[in-house]
């Protein structure tokens, strides 16, 4: 079971977060800290005791906006230790998601905190803390898709495709070296290539998750940079995409 430290300078928010955490059966203990300084003192004792010590902490749920040191500052300090606790950010602001990815946070939960969303964050932490070594799955066989090029049919490796653009009943496959039009609906490719890391970000675009270089949040709009191309992310798909990128960043 997890040992949790929750950090928030707003007492009602901290109380609500602790209430929800303590109600989760995967949480053994949930302590609170009202600012970054108190949190660092508590984390320091945990690091001295070691991960298996009585005062150990498995995960810190961090607010971002706090007086003095922010949650991002705390996360950066923790990153300097050999075996720091995991970090989940809990904030009312979407605009720090990219920095959270860079700091290898396990999750990024938006306020007001919903019980179901917090439970998902706890599940991710639990899976990471209690993961056991298992044989690596066999690598998937390389997949190719036939494309027409100058009257000749060639076989394009799916791994070369950065993103796919819908064209009615057709789809245009974009690679680093050009594009190819194939007579396959985008919805069919979405289903076929989901296991290969392709994710729908818009009704018109399917993107290889590993080819996303940047996630941009500008006001209420979300977009991604794939190579030299900027692609819009619809509101319907934005949260799911951020969750996938968080998992990927967390290893």
N, C-alpha and C positions, 0 to 999 in steps of 0.2 A: 504494500500500500504506500501511497505517496506522502511525503513530508513537504508541506507547502508553506511558502512565505508570500503574503499578499501585501503590496505596498501602494498606498494612496493617501494623499494629504487631505482628502475630503472624507470626514468621518462617516457620513451616511453611506457614501459609495463603498468605503472599505468594509463597513458593517454588512452591507448587502452582499458583497463579494465573498466575505468569509462565511456568511450564512449558506450561500449556494455551494461553496466548496466543501464545507463540513457535511452537507447533505449528500454528497457524492460518495458512494460506497468504496471507491478506489482511493479516497483520501484518508490517510491515517491521522494526520495532524495538520491544522491550518492556523498559522500565526499571522498577526498583522503588524505592520509598521507604518507610522504616519508621515515619514519623510525618508529621503534617500540616506541621510546620515544614520538614522536608527537602523535602516535596512542593511547598510554596509557593516555596521557593528555586529548585527546578528549573523550575517553571511560570513563575516570573518571568523566568528566562533565555530560556525559549521565547517569552514575550510580547515581550521586547525584540528577539529575533531576527526576529519576525514569523512568520506561518503558513508562509511559503515558505523560511524560514531553515534552516540546518543543524541547529539545536537545537529546531526546532518540535515541538509535541505536538498531535496531533489529538484525543485522547480520554484522560480520566483515569478509571480504574476505582478507585472510592473505597470503602474500608470506612467504616462509620458510627461505630462505637464505638472511639475511640482516645483515649489520654491527651492532655490539653491540648485543642487544637482538635479537634472532631469532623469527620467527613466532611461533615456538613451545614453546618458553619461554613465549611469550605473552599469548598463549592459556592456559598454566599452571597457570599463574597469574589470568586469568579470571575465571578459574575453582574454585578459592577460594571464589568468590562472590556468594551471594544467588540467584540473578537473572541476570546473565551476558548475553550479547548478544550471539547469536549463532555464530558458527565459520565455515567458509569454507576455506580450504587451497587451494591456487593457486600456483603451483610450477612446475619447469621443471624436478623434480626428483621423480621417483617412489618409491625410497627406504625408504621414511618416512611414507608410508601408514599405517603400523601397529601402529606407534606412534600416528598417527591421530585417528585411531580407539580408542586407549586407552584414548585419550583426548575428546572423544565423539563429534568429528567434524561431521557436517551434511554431508559434501561432501569433495572430494579430486579431484580437477580439474588440469589436466596437461597442461603445456604450450607447444607450443603456444595455446592460448585459442581459442576454436571454439565457434561461436555464439550459435550453437545448444546445445553444452555441457554446456555452461554457463547458458543457459535458463533452462536446466534440474536442475541445482543446485539451481537456483532462485526458481523454482517450489517447490523443496523440502523444502526450507526455508519458502516459502509462506504457504505451507500446514501445517508446524509445528506452525508457528506464529498464523495462523488464524484457527487452528483446533478448532472445537466446540465439546462439550461433546455430545456423542451419546451412546445409549444403547449398551452394549457389545454384540457381536454376540454370539449365542448359540454355545457351544463347539461342535466340530465335533465328531461324533460317533466314538468310537475306531474301527480301521480297522485291520483286521488280514489277513494273507496270508497262505494258506496251504503248508506245507513242509513235505517231506518224511523223516522219521528218524527210521532206523532199521525195515522197513516194516510197520511202523505205521504212519498214517497221523496226524500231529499235526498242530495247528493253532498258527502261530507266530505273535505277535503284531507288526505292522509296526513301532511303536515308539521305538521298541528295535533294529531296524536296523540302523547301523552307516553309512555304505556305501554299494554300489552294484557294482559288477565287471562283465563286459560283458564276456560271454563264447559262442560266436556264437549265436545260437538261444536260448541259456540258459542264466541265470544270477545267480551269486553267491551272496547271501545275507550275509553280515558280521555283526555279533553282538558282544557284549562284551564276549560272552561265546562260540563262534564258528562260523561256516558258514554253509549255506544250499544252494544246487543247485536246482533251479526251472526252469521249461521249459517255460520261458517267456522272450522275447527279452528286452534288456535294454531300447530301445526306447519306448516300451509299458509302462514300469514302470515309465519312465521319465514323460510321459504324465499323467499317472494315479496319481502319487504322487507329482506333482508340487505344488498343493495346500497344501500339508503337509510339505512343506519346503525342498524338495529334489531338488538339482540343479545339472545339468550336468557340470562337470569340465574337461572332457576329453572324447574322443570317447569310452574309456573303463571304465569310472567310473561315478557313480551317488552318490552324497554325501548328507547326512542330514545336512543342514546348521547349525543347533543347535549343531551338534557334532564336528564342526571344532574348534580345540583348538588353532591353530596357522596358520597364513598366512605368508609365507616366500618368500622374493624377493631376489634372488641371481643373480646379473647381469641381463641377459634377461630372466632368468628362474623363474617361479612361482610354488610354491608347498604349500600344506596344511598338517597339522598334525591332524590326526583323531585318538585319543587314542595313541597307540604306533606305528601307521602306517603313513608313509609319502607317499603322493600321488601327482603325477605331475599334474599341471594345464596347459592345452594347451593355446597357445596364443589366439586362437579363443574365449576361454571362460574366460580368465583372467580378462578383464575389467568388464564384467558383474558380475563376482563373487565378485570383489572388491566393486562394487556398492551395491550389496546385503548385504555384510558385513557392509558397512558404514551405510546403512539404519537400519540394525539390531542394530548396536552399538549406533546409535542416538535415539533408542527407538521407 
